[in-house]
Amino acid sequence: MQDETFVIILWVACGVATLVAGLLAYRSAVARYVGRYAVGVLFLLGGAVVHLVNLVTGVSYSGFADPSYFVWVTDTWHAVVAPNQVLFIGLLAAFEAVVGVLAMCGGRLTRFAYWCVIVFYLALWLFGWMELAWVLLMIPPMFLLLRAERWAAAEPARAG
């Protein structure tokens, strides 16, 4: 239970930091950096590391898609992912680790990572109401962070 509590606190802290950073990033370099690290830590620790620990300790992902709104999502999950969870959750962990690191790198790599996060979130909502709530909260600040990063990258061109 302590492990679950830590993960929930990590997700909430990173989520709140991402929301606030998204709102302030357009005008603040500090907020852009906070956004980068909030997204990076969320994907690296709250995603990749949690999945790897779960795989090593034998946690089953078989019921993850059960709350989905769509039978085809649940059926596909049970037929494809659940029997091969080490492969698919391992690939998910690798994806999240790469995205987490890229988010913290700055420049084009951060912008690419933000696009990956946005696309990931656009697929995540299919898995149920909790995921939908998360996505609805997190998509707007991700676009705001992406816009701020693009604006900051274009700043030298505008100044010259």
ZAMARGU-4260 file (C-alpha; in steps of 0.2 Angstrom, whole numbers, plus 5000, padded with zeros to 4 digits):
<rodrens>
0) 5000/5000/5000 | 5014/5012/5004 | 5021/5009/4986 | 5004/5014/4979 | 5003/5029/4990
5) 5020/5035/4984 | 5015/5033/4965 | 4998/5042/4968 | 5007/5056/4977 | 5020/5057/4962
10) 5007/5057/4949 | 4997/5071/4958 | 5012/5081/4961 | 5018/5080/4943 | 5001/5083/4937
15) 4998/5099/4947 | 5016/5105/4942 | 5012/5102/4924 | 4995/5111/4925 | 5003/5126/4934
20) 5018/5126/4922 | 5007/5125/4907 | 4998/5140/4913 | 5014/5150/4916 | 5026/5144/4903
25) 5022/5156/4890 | 5029/5170/4901 | 5041/5161/4912 | 5057/5151/4908 | 5056/5144/4925
30) 5039/5138/4922 | 5045/5130/4906 | 5059/5121/4915 | 5046/5115/4929 | 5035/5108/4915
35) 5049/5099/4907 | 5054/5091/4923 | 5037/5087/4929 | 5033/5078/4913 | 5050/5070/4913
40) 5048/5063/4931 | 5030/5058/4928 | 5035/5047/4913 | 5052/5041/4919 | 5048/5037/4937
45) 5029/5037/4938 | 5028/5027/4921 | 5043/5017/4916 | 5050/5013/4933 | 5033/5009/4940
50) 5030/4997/4926 | 5047/4989/4927 | 5044/4986/4946 | 5027/4979/4943 | 5034/4967/4930
55) 5048/4961/4941 | 5036/4958/4956 | 5023/4949/4945 | 5009/4962/4945 | 4996/4957/4932
60) 4990/4970/4920 | 4976/4958/4913 | 4962/4969/4920 | 4968/4986/4915 | 4956/4988/4900
65) 4941/4981/4910 | 4934/4999/4913 | 4935/5003/4895 | 4920/5011/4887 | 4923/4999/4871
70) 4921/4981/4871 | 4934/4980/4857 | 4947/4988/4868 | 4944/4976/4882 | 4944/4961/4871
75) 4960/4966/4861 | 4969/4969/4878 | 4964/4952/4884 | 4968/4943/4868 | 4985/4952/4864
80) 4992/4962/4879 | 4988/4951/4894 | 4995/4935/4888 | 5011/4945/4882 | 5012/4958/4896
85) 5031/4957/4898 | 5033/4961/4880 | 5020/4975/4879 | 5022/4983/4896 | 5041/4982/4894
90) 5039/4991/4877 | 5027/5004/4886 | 5041/5006/4900 | 5054/5009/4887 | 5043/5022/4878
95) 5039/5031/4894 | 5058/5031/4899 | 5063/5038/4882 | 5049/5051/4883 | 5053/5056/4900
100) 5072/5059/4897 | 5068/5068/4880 | 5056/5080/4890 | 5070/5085/4901 | 5082/5088/4887
105) 5076/5105/4880 | 5074/5111/4863 | 5068/5100/4849 | 5069/5085/4860 | 5057/5092/4872
110) 5045/5097/4859 | 5045/5080/4851 | 5043/5072/4869 | 5028/5083/4871 | 5020/5077/4855
115) 5023/5059/4860 | 5014/5063/4877 | 4999/5071/4868 | 4997/5056/4856 | 4999/5044/4871
120) 4986/5053/4881 | 4974/5053/4866 | 4975/5034/4866 | 4974/5033/4885 | 4957/5039/4887
125) 4950/5023/4879 | 4954/5014/4895 | 4941/5021/4906 | 4934/5035/4916 | 4949/5038/4927
130) 4961/5039/4912 | 4948/5050/4903 | 4948/5062/4918 | 4967/5062/4918 | 4968/5066/4899
135) 4955/5080/4900 | 4966/5088/4914 | 4982/5085/4905 | 4980/5088/4887 | 4978/5107/4888
140) 4993/5110/4898 | 5003/5099/4887 | 4998/5110/4872 | 5002/5126/4882 | 5019/5119/4886
145) 5022/5114/4868 | 5017/5131/4863 | 5029/5139/4875 | 5043/5129/4870 | 5040/5133/4852
150) 5039/5151/4856 | 5055/5151/4866 | 5064/5142/4852 | 5058/5156/4840 | 5063/5170/4851
155) 5081/5172/4845 | 5074/5173/4827 | 5061/5186/4832 | 5075/5196/4841 | 5087/5196/4827
</rodrens>
